[in-house]
Amino acid sequence: MKSLILVSMLVLTACGRVDPPVVAVAPEVKTYGQDGCNVDVSSRLVNQRRVGPITNLVKDEKTDGFTNECTVTFDIAVDGKAYSVTETASGLEQMASMCYYARERAREDLLLDLGGDFKSESKIECRVHEKS
């Protein structure tokens, strides 16, 4: 098996440089149904929340060699309701950065968990047919 690979490598190098094949890429084409219309549908979660400042922030900072770990616990009000969250971030960056990342991740995760209004949108594009 090894000799077969060696022979193939020698044959390929002896033949000189071989350019890779040219691959043609077709442009993106929109397809239209029988009625000549294309319908694009998209959906997304739409939120508009009133978020208060972070209060009662407690940072638990630990260093293990080069790795910094920060665990934050804080209270935050969203739409008038109080929540208490805890998050940990660790890495090789400065302790202040780890605490910042933990605060941001905790706040973002809380907002994701709260959900919101679901909005669906449709875009309809039709071809203009000329009468003969």
C-alpha positions as CSV (number, residue, x, y, z in Angstrom):
1,M,0.0,0.0,0.0
2,K,2.8,2.4,0.9
3,S,4.6,1.7,-2.4
4,L,1.4,2.4,-4.3
5,I,1.1,5.8,-2.6
6,L,4.8,6.5,-3.3
7,V,4.4,5.6,-7.0
8,S,1.3,7.8,-7.3
9,M,3.1,10.7,-5.7
10,L,6.1,10.3,-8.1
11,V,3.9,10.1,-11.1
12,L,1.9,13.2,-10.1
13,T,5.1,15.2,-9.4
14,A,6.8,14.0,-12.6
15,C,3.9,15.2,-14.7
16,G,4.3,18.8,-13.6
17,R,1.8,21.3,-12.2
18,V,-1.8,20.5,-12.7
19,D,-4.3,23.4,-12.3
20,P,-7.5,22.7,-10.4
21,P,-10.6,22.4,-12.5
22,V,-12.7,25.6,-13.0
23,V,-16.0,25.4,-11.3
24,A,-18.8,27.6,-12.6
25,V,-21.1,29.0,-9.9
26,A,-24.6,29.9,-11.0
27,P,-26.0,33.2,-9.7
28,E,-28.9,33.0,-7.2
29,V,-32.2,32.7,-9.1
30,K,-35.6,33.4,-7.6
31,T,-38.2,30.9,-8.6
32,Y,-41.7,32.0,-9.2
33,G,-44.8,29.9,-8.9
34,Q,-47.5,29.4,-11.6
35,D,-49.1,32.7,-10.7
36,G,-45.7,34.5,-11.1
37,C,-45.3,35.4,-7.5
38,N,-42.5,34.7,-5.0
39,V,-43.4,34.7,-1.3
40,D,-40.6,35.3,1.3
41,V,-41.8,34.7,4.9
42,S,-39.8,35.6,8.0
43,S,-40.5,35.5,11.7
44,R,-38.8,37.0,14.7
45,L,-39.2,37.6,18.4
46,V,-39.9,41.3,19.0
47,N,-39.3,42.7,22.5
48,Q,-39.5,46.1,23.9
49,R,-38.7,45.9,27.6
50,R,-38.0,48.5,30.3
51,V,-34.8,47.3,32.0
52,G,-33.6,48.9,35.2
53,P,-30.0,49.3,36.4
54,I,-28.1,46.5,38.1
55,T,-28.4,46.7,41.9
56,N,-26.9,44.7,44.8
57,L,-23.9,43.6,42.7
58,V,-21.7,41.0,44.4
59,K,-18.5,39.8,42.7
60,D,-16.7,36.6,43.7
61,E,-13.2,36.8,42.0
62,K,-10.8,33.8,41.9
63,T,-7.5,33.4,40.2
64,D,-5.9,30.0,39.5
65,G,-2.5,30.5,37.9
66,F,-3.2,32.4,34.6
67,T,-7.0,31.8,34.7
68,N,-9.3,34.4,36.2
69,E,-12.9,33.5,37.2
70,C,-15.6,35.9,38.2
71,T,-19.0,35.0,39.5
72,V,-21.5,37.8,39.8
73,T,-24.8,37.9,41.5
74,F,-27.1,40.9,41.2
75,D,-30.7,42.1,41.1
76,I,-32.3,43.8,38.1
77,A,-35.8,45.0,37.3
78,V,-37.4,44.2,34.0
79,D,-40.9,45.7,33.2
80,G,-41.2,46.5,36.9
81,K,-40.6,43.0,38.1
82,A,-37.4,42.2,40.2
83,Y,-35.1,39.3,39.2
84,S,-32.0,38.0,40.9
85,V,-29.4,36.4,38.6
86,T,-26.0,34.7,39.0
87,E,-23.5,34.0,36.2
88,T,-19.8,32.9,36.0
89,A,-17.2,33.8,33.4
90,S,-13.6,32.5,33.3
91,G,-10.7,32.9,31.0
92,L,-7.2,34.3,30.5
93,E,-8.3,38.0,30.3
94,Q,-8.2,40.5,33.1
95,M,-10.5,40.0,36.1
96,A,-12.4,43.2,35.2
97,S,-13.2,41.8,31.8
98,M,-14.4,38.4,33.2
99,C,-16.7,40.2,35.6
100,Y,-18.1,42.4,32.7
101,Y,-18.7,39.3,30.6
102,A,-20.5,37.5,33.5
103,R,-22.8,40.6,34.0
104,E,-23.6,40.9,30.3
105,R,-24.2,37.2,29.8
106,A,-26.5,37.1,32.9
107,R,-28.5,40.1,31.7
108,E,-28.8,38.8,28.1
109,D,-29.8,35.3,29.3
110,L,-32.5,36.7,31.6
111,L,-34.0,38.8,28.7
112,L,-33.9,35.7,26.4
113,D,-35.7,33.6,29.0
114,L,-38.5,36.2,29.4
115,G,-39.7,35.7,25.8
116,G,-41.8,38.3,24.1
117,D,-44.1,39.0,21.2
118,F,-43.8,36.8,18.0
119,K,-44.0,38.7,14.8
120,S,-44.3,37.2,11.3
121,E,-43.8,39.1,8.1
122,S,-44.4,38.2,4.5
123,K,-42.9,39.8,1.4
124,I,-44.7,39.0,-1.9
125,E,-43.0,39.8,-5.2
126,C,-44.8,39.2,-8.5
127,R,-43.7,39.4,-12.0
128,V,-45.5,41.7,-14.4
129,H,-46.9,39.7,-17.3
130,E,-47.2,41.5,-20.6
131,K,-50.3,40.7,-22.7
132,S,-49.5,39.9,-26.3
